[in-house]
Amino acid sequence: MIGLLLVTLCSWPRYQLGGYDTHSGLLIMVATGLAIVIIAYWRRMAAKQRHLLPARLQWLVMSFVAGGVIMAIWHYGLASTRVGWATVLSHGATAGLLLHAISTGWCARR
């Protein structure tokens, strides 16, 4: 859920700069709801689960950075159009979350 919150927050500048005030407002509402649920889950986690969280968050951050680099290379190096930083940030966060979800699933299968 933290990854989904980060994707939501990374998408917000794109809609704000584009003048989509309704979408921006909805993203803030979704982010607020996710933050409340994350805090509730944190309080319900056992000590063993909380101990595993830093390694998972580190992998999430590395996945987001990798997704950002991949999208920056794609948009600025390979694509024919130049896009704004907000679009690269939004697409990079989405790619990072997807990378994190797929890699976590693969690790769990082993």
N, C-alpha and C positions, 0 to 999 in steps of 0.2 A: 504494500500500500504506500510505502514511502516513495517508491519509484513512480507510482501513479501521481502522487502529490507533486513530485519534482517535474514530471512531464506537464502537468497542469500549470504549474508556475512558470515553466519555460515557454509555454505557449502563450501566456498572457501578453507579453510585449508585442507579439505579432498582431494580435487582434487590437490592442490598444493603439498601436501606430497606424493600423489600417483604418481606424475610425469606426470599428465595430463595437460600439459601447454596450449593446445588449449582450454580445458574446463575452465581452470582458467581465461584465457583471455576473454572468452565469459561471464563468471560470472561477471567479473569486468565491462565489457561493459553494461551488464544488470543492475548491481548495479548503475552505473553512470546514465543510462537512468531513472531508478526509482527515484533516488535522484532529478533529474531535474524535473520530473513530480510532485514529492511530494512538492518541493519548489513552483512550479506553482500553485498547489492546495491550498497550505497554503496562498498564496497571494490572492486567490479568495474567501477564506472562510469568512463568516460573523462573526461578533464579538460573536454572540450567539453560533455558531458552534465551534469557537476557545475556548470558555468557557467550552464546553463539552469534549474537547480533553484530558486534564490531567487525568480524570477518565478513559477514554477509554485506554489511554496509560498505566495506572497503571494495568488495567485488562489484557492488552496484555503482559506486563512484568510478571505478576503472571502466566499467561497461559504458557509462555515460560519456566519459572522456573519449573512449574508442569510437562510439557512435558519433560524437561531435567531430572528431577528426575525419572519419569516413565521409560524413555529410559535407564538411568543408572542402575536402578534396573533390567530391562529386560536383558540388555546386560551382566552386571556383575554378576547378581544373578541367573537368570533363564536360560540364553542361555549357551550352552556348550562351545562356543568359546569366547576367549577374543579378543575384538576389541579395536582399538585405540581411543584416546580421540576425534579425529576429527570426527570419525563416530558417536560416541555418541552425540557430539555437533550437527552434521547435522541432525540426526534422532530426537533428542530432540527438535530442533527448528521447524522441520516439524510437530511433534506431538503437540507442543505448539500452532502453528498457526492453526492447525485443531481444537484443543480444543477451541481456541478463537473464531473461525468462527462458530462452532456449538453452543457454549454457547451464543454468541451474537444473533444468529438467534432465539434461544429459548426465549431469553429475549424480543426480538422484537415481537414475536407472542403473548406474554401475554399482 
